[in-house]
Amino acid sequence: MAQLWGGRFTKETDQLVYKFNASISFDQRFYEQDIKGSMAHVTMLAKQGILTDAEKETIITGLQGILDDVKSGKLEITDKYEDIHSFVEANLIDRVGDAGKKLHTGRSRNDQVALDMKLYIRDEVQETDALIKEMLEAILGIMENNLETYMPGFTHLQKAQPITLAHHMGAYFEMFKRDHERMKDIYARMNTCPLGSGALAGTTYPLDRAYTAKLLGFDGPTMNSMDGVSDRDYLIEYLSALSMIMMHLSRFSEEVIIWNSNEYKFVEIDDAYSTGSSIMPQKKNPDIAELVRGKTGRVYAALTGLLVTMKGIPLAYNKDMQEDKELPFDAIDTTKGCLQLFAGMLRTMTFKNDRMEESAKHGFTNATDAADYLVNHGVPFRDAHGIVGQLVLLCLDKKIPLDDLPLEEYKKISPVFEEDIYEAISLKTCVEKRNTTGAPGVKPMQEAVDSYKKYMEEY
């Protein structure tokens, strides 16, 4: 078909060049944003007297018809058109005639695509944020029910000190809470309207850019037309935030995979979120967690790709910027899918409380508290550290936790120990003594849960 820009050219574009240049295969994704942006533009043109009210009504009726027909499947978007803008405008002219040719008055494809992308990403930011909320709700539900579920806390993947499952999950609540805050920040910072920037230098038509911005729910127009058509910072910020989300999901996945292993047996993943082996009938694999971990690289690639694309682009618009769609679209779909699946897996996961508590005991996570016991009885900490190290070696040899070592064995290594050592090193005591803000004790964790509940109410 003839191109909307074909007047300057005397011969057809080579078909390979046309296909290489075309973006309809991926920018059709924001047909709705393109049409709504055009409706706002036409409404503003009529307000300014650039179009008549009759022309405005004719064009908007035509645009609404295209929107309805695409949504219903009656009208198909095909590669007959170069991009989504050409598809909409060509179909509009076919439907309403010469009035449709006035749609593009005071507008360039440069500010048009900048608008479409902003509208689309703005919608995606909100959808992503809604999925983060579901994740936070799933985590908070686990926290509420596990304030006294003891488990080992780790450093270097070695059992370190006793904590609770609520405390462990609280760390992920904080991570995804920051992800939510990033979504709010991105939305606030990106919410300016580029429409009216023209190709790069505005337009001679008396546009009311503030009015168009208001119609489309923006806080106002962009304040520099060159930046308006060439800014993709908001998309890079969004991809960076998605990469952070995926990093958090990947860390969480790694722990679920470890906890699901035969050696740990901390969790049982629901059948709906697991698969088996084609040859080994005993297997139940944590495929969702593994796939989430694996797909993280795809999202990182989109961020890196766009950063590399943008790093050498002079002002204002350049065709390189068409590369802001395919990989980002994939990253958006990937992250949203991972959030949704992971939250579902969490909600249906069974935690093996007894197993976690035994693991904490046999991992000598209460060794620090045994040393503190000695310090509280006048033993210098460095000496206490050495004494408890000997006790751990003895327990390893006997294959028992400190809790099960007879008192006479304690006394052989240090006569300071008395019967109250067992109370001092019980997991309950070890956890309950840690009552500073952010620690795993019931009091600070209940305060955290109450705070998180209020946070979710105000989400």
N, C-alpha and C positions, 0 to 999 in steps of 0.2 A: 504494500500500500504506500501511497505518497506520504512522506514525512511532514510533520507539522512545521518543520524548519526548512523545507526543501526549496524555497524560492531562490536562494543564493546558488544552488547547485544545478549543473547542466547535465549530469549523468547519474545513473542509479548507483547507490552504495554497493560495493562488492558484498556478496551474501555472507562471506566469512567475516568481513568487517562488521556487517550489520549484526550478526549473531554474537560476535565478540563484544560489541558495544551495547547490545540490548540488555535490559534489566528486568523485563516483564516476568521472567521465570521466578524471580524472588521478591521484587517490590510489589507484586500483586497482593502480597500479604497485608499491605495497608491501604487497600481500596476504600475501606470505610473512612479512614482518616483523610484520605485524599478528597473524597466526596464531601465530607463535612467541612473541610477547610475551604473547598470551593463554594459551598453554600454561604459560609460566613463572609467570604470575599465578595460575593455577588450582593449580599445584603448590604455590606458597607458601600459598594459602588453605587447602589441605588440611593442610599442615604445621602451620599455626596453629590447626587445629581449626574453622575457619570453614566448610569443606566436609568432607564425609566422603570417605574414600578411594574409595568406590564412585562417588560423584558426580564426583570428580576423574577417575577412569578413564573414566567414560562421556563426560565433556566432552572429554578429550584424544583419545579414540578418534574422536569426532565431528569435532574440529578437524583431526585428521590426515587423515581421510577427505575433508574439504573441500579441504585443501591438495593432496592427491594428485589429486583430481578436477579442480581448476583447472589444475594443471600438465599433466595429460593432455589437457585440452580437453573433458572430459566435462561439466564444470560451467562455465558462462559467466557472467562478471561483466557485468551489464547496468545500464542507467540506471533500472531499476525501483527501485533502492536509492539512498538519498541519498549514502552514502559507503561506503568499504570496511569500516568498523566495522559498519555496519548490515547490509551484505551477509553478513559472517561470522556475526554474531550471529543474524540471521534464519534463515539456512540451518542453523545449529547447532540452533536450537529446533525447526525442521522435522524434523531428523534424530533428535534425542535427547529431545525433549519438555521437560518442566519443568526437568530438570537444566540445560538450556541457558540457562534464564532466570537462573541463578545466576552465570553467567560474569562479569557486570559488577559483582559485589559488591565494594565498596571501591575502585571505579575510576570515573573520569570520562572522557568523550571527550577532555577537555583533556589529561590526562596520557597518555592512550592515543595520541593523535596525536603528542604530543611524543616519546613512546617510538618510535613507528613511524618518524618522521622521523630520529631519531638513529640508529636501527639501520640505516636505509636509507643515510644519508649516511656512516656508518661503513664500510659495505660499499663504497660508491662511492669513498671515500678510498683504500681498499686497492687497488681496481681501477685507479684513476688512477695510483697509485704504481707498480703493476706495468707500466703503459704507459710511465711515465717511465723505468723501468729499461730497457725495450726501446730507448727513444730514446738513453739513455746508452751502451748496448752498441753501437748503430749508430755513434755518434760516435766511441767509443773504437776501434772497428775501423778507421775511416778514419785516426785519429791514428797508430795503430801502423804503418800502411803508408806514411805520408807525412812522416816525420821530416826528410827532406831534399828535399821537394818545394817548390821556391821559388815564391813568389808575391808580389804587392804587398800591403802593408798600407795601409789607407786612413784618412784623416781628411777630413772634409768631402766625402766621396766622391771625393777626389783621391788619386792614388797618393802615398804618403808615404815608407815605408821597407820594405825587404824583410823578409819573414817566411816561415814555412813553412805549408803547409796544415794540418799537425798543430797548429801554434800557433793558427791561426785557429779550428780546430774545438775546440781546448781552451777557448776563451772560451765556446762554447756548452755544453761539458761542465760548466763552472762554473755556468752559468745553470740548467741542468736539475738539477744537483746541489743547488742551493739550493731548487728546486721540490720535490725529494724530501725535503729537510729540513723544508720547510713542511708536507708531508703528515704526517710523523712528529709534528710539533708539534701540528697540528690534532687528530690522532687522540688523542694523550695528553691534550689539554686538554678534549676533548668527551666523554671516556669515563666519564661519570657517568650514572646511571639516573634518569629523571624519574618512572617509574612509582611510584605511591603518593602522588604530590602531590595527587591528587584534582582537583577543579575549580580550586582555588587554595589551600585551607586544610587539606590533608591529609584524614584520615578518622578516624572514631571506632573503626573496626575495628582490631584488634591486628595490623596488617600487619608482616611482617619485610622491610623494604625492602632491607636488606643482602643477604638471601638471594636475593631476586628479582634484584638487581643481579648477584650472583655467577652465577646461572643463565644470565644473558644475556651474560656476559663483560665486564661493566663493572667498573671499579675500586671502585665504591661508589655509594651513592645521592646524588642532588643534596641539598644541605643547606638549601635554602629552597624551600618548595612553590610560592610565587608565581613565583620565578625559574624553577623547574622547568618550569612550563607555558608561560611566556612568553619563554624564552630562545631566540633564534635567532642568537646570536653565532657559534656554531660553523658555521652555514650561511653567514653573511656572510664568515667567515674562509675557508671553503672556496671560495666564489665569488671572493673576492679572490685566492686562490692560483691558481684556474683562469684568472683574468684575467691573472695574471703568466705562466702557462704559455703562454697564447695570445699575449701580447705577445712572448715569446721566439720562439715559432713564427712569428709575423708578421715579426719582424726577419730571421729565418733565411730565410723565404719571399722577402722582398724581395731578399736577396742571391742566392738561387738564380735568381730571375727575371732579375736583372741579369746574373749569370754565364751564363745560358742565352741571352742576347741575341746577335745576330749580331756586335755590336761587341766583345763580350768573348770568347765561345766558350770559357769556362773549363770548362763542364760539358756533358755530354750526358745528358739525362733519358731514362730507359728508356721504350720505347714503351708499356709497361703503365701508366705514370703521366703520359702525355701525350695530347693530342688534336690533330686537324688542323682545317683550315678547310673550310667547305662550298663555298668558291669559289676559295681560293688553295691549289693543290696542294703548294706548297713549305713550307707552314707546319707547325710542330711546337710546339704551345703548352704552356707550363708551368701547365696548369689547376689541378693539385692545389695548387701553391704559391700561385696567385692566389686560389683558394677559401679556403684556410687564412687568408690575409691578410684576405680579405673577411669571413669568419665571426667574426673576432675581436670585431667590434662587437656581435654577438649576445650574447657572453659578458659583455662590459662592461655591456650593457643589463640583464642579469639582476642583476648586482651593484648597479648604480645603482637599479634598480627596488626591490629588497628594502631597500636603505638608506632610500629614500624612504618605503617602506611602514612601516618600523619606527620612523622618527624621531618620529612623533607619537602612538604608542600608549601609553596609560597602563596601569599594572598592573591585572589580570594578563592573562588571555587575552581577545582581541577577534577578531571574525570576519575583520578585515583580514588576520590572520596566515595565512588560507587561501591568500593570494597568495604564500606561500613555496614553491609547488610548480611551477606550470606553467613559468615562465621559468627557474628553477633546473634543472628536469629537462632542459629544452632545452639549457641551458648545459653540463650534465654530458655529455649525449650528444654535443654538438658538440665539446667539448674532447677527449673520449676518441677520437672518430672522427678528429679532426685529428692527434692524437699517433700513432695507429696508421698512418694513411696516410703521414704525413711520414716516419716511421721506415722504412717500406717503400720510399719514394722514395729516401731516403738510401742504403739498402743496395744499390740497383740503379743508382745514379747513377755515370757514368763521368767522372773528372776528367781534363782535358786538361793534363797536367803541362808539356809543352813550351810550350804556349800561355801558361800562367800565368807561366812563367819569362821568356819574351820580353816579356810585358806589364810585368813588374817592371823589366826592363832599360830598355825604351823609356819607362817612366814616371819615369826618373831617381830611382828609389828609393834608389840608392846615392850621391846627391849629398851627403848629410850625411857619409858616410864619406870622400868626396873632400875635404870641408872639414876633417875630423878629420886626414886625411893631412897637410895643410898645417900645421895647428896643431902636430902632432907634429914638424914640421920648423922650428918657430920662428916661424911666421906668426901674428899675432894673429887670434883667431877672427873678429872683425868684418871684417877684411881678407879672410880666407879665404872667408867667406860671400859677399862681393862677387865674388871671383875665380871661384868655382864657379858663381855666377849667370851670369857672362859665358860660361863653358864651356857651360852648359845652353842659352843663347841660340844659341850657335854650332852645337851639336848639333841643335837644333830646325830651324835653317836647313838643315842638311845631312841632316836626317831620319835621324840615327843615334843610338845610345845612347852614353853616356860610354865604355863598354867598347871601342867601335870608333873612337874619335877618335884619330888619329895622335899620337904623342908630340910631334912638332914643333909641332903645334897647341896642345898643352898648354903647351909651353915659351914660345910666343909671348905667352901670357897671364901665365904665371908661370914663371921659370926654376927654381923649387924642384922642379918635377915631374921625376921620373926614371922609369925603366922599371918600377920596383916599384909604380907607381900602379895598374897593371892588376890586380895581385894584391890590392892594398889595397881596390879597389872591386868585386872579383868578388862575386857574390851569396853564394857559399859563405863567403867571408871575412867579409862584412858580417853574415851570420847567425851564424856560428860565434863571432865576437867578443862576441856578446851572450849572456853565460853567467850572468847573475844569475838568481836564482829567479824563475820566471814568464816569462823571456825566451825567444826562439825558437831559441836554440842547441840542438844535438843533446843535449848533456849535461843541461841543465835540462828539456828536453822528454822525454827518456827517463826522468828522475826523475819527471816528472809522470805519464807513462803508467804507470809502475810503481806509483805512488801510487794512480792511478785503478783499476788492476786490483785492488789490495788492497781499495779502497773497494767495488768491485762484488762481491767475494767475501763481504764482510760486510754486504751490502745487506739 
